[in-house]
């Protein structure tokens, strides 16, 4: 996977959009009920984790229904290219 998603958006932008969608769906509260920070206020490791999640979702959507998901543990310690 390259630094750009197939749709033409940078993976970091897709991850930020997913984060904002999550925040919108929870009333901007995290799993502990605390207010969620803005994307730009998240520590970089958390932003990287959201990017890994976005990339995993893409890999899942490209698989046929009878194919297993790729191992989620492959993202452990992953750093985005570039």
C-alpha positions as a printed Julia matrix, in Angstrom:
82×3 Matrix{Float64}:
   0.0     0.0    0.0
   1.36    3.4   -0.93
   1.11    6.67   0.93
  -1.96    7.62  -1.11
  -5.22    5.71  -0.91
  -6.91    4.54  -4.08
  -9.51    7.29  -3.74
  -6.77    9.88  -4.07
  -6.82   11.01  -0.45
  -3.81   10.65   1.81
  -4.2     7.84   4.32
  -3.66   10.29   7.16
  -6.64   12.34   5.92
  -8.78    9.2    5.7
  -7.75    8.24   9.24
  -8.63   11.75  10.47
 -12.04   11.53   8.81
 -12.67    8.13  10.41
 -11.67    9.55  13.8
 -14.06   12.47  13.37
 -16.85   10.08  12.32
 -16.21    8.0   15.44
 -16.33   11.16  17.55
 -19.58   12.26  15.92
 -21.18    8.88  16.52
 -20.31    8.93  20.24
 -21.19   12.55  20.99
 -17.45   13.33  20.96
 -16.86   11.01  23.93
 -14.23    8.28  24.13
 -14.87    4.81  25.57
 -14.38    6.2   29.08
 -16.94    8.94  28.54
 -14.31   11.67  28.33
 -14.31   14.41  25.72
 -12.28   13.46  22.64
  -9.51   15.82  21.54
  -9.4    17.23  18.03
  -7.43   15.12  15.53
  -4.57   17.63  15.49
  -4.27   17.42  19.26
  -3.82   13.64  19.29
  -0.31   12.34  19.89
   1.31   11.12  16.66
   1.3     7.44  17.8
  -2.5     7.61  18.15
  -2.83    9.16  14.69
  -0.65    6.35  13.33
  -2.9     3.79  15.02
  -5.96    5.32  13.33
  -4.16    5.22   9.99
  -3.33    1.54  10.5
  -7.0     0.9   11.26
  -8.08    2.73   8.1
  -5.63    0.71   6.02
  -6.87   -2.54   7.6
 -10.46   -1.61   6.72
  -9.38   -1.08   3.13
  -7.68   -4.47   3.02
 -10.85   -6.07   4.39
 -13.07   -4.41   1.8
 -10.86   -5.67  -1.03
 -11.21   -9.28   0.08
 -13.89  -11.58  -1.25
 -16.45  -12.78   1.28
 -14.95  -16.28   1.4
 -11.41  -15.02   2.06
 -10.07  -14.6    5.61
  -9.12  -11.2    6.92
  -5.46  -10.33   6.93
  -3.8   -10.75  10.32
  -4.53   -7.66  12.39
  -1.29   -8.17  14.32
   0.69   -7.2   11.22
   0.13   -3.57  12.26
   2.07   -3.96  15.52
   4.89   -1.43  15.46
   3.9    -0.24  11.96
   5.08    3.2   10.87
   3.55    4.92   7.81
   5.85    5.24   4.82
   7.38    8.61   4.1
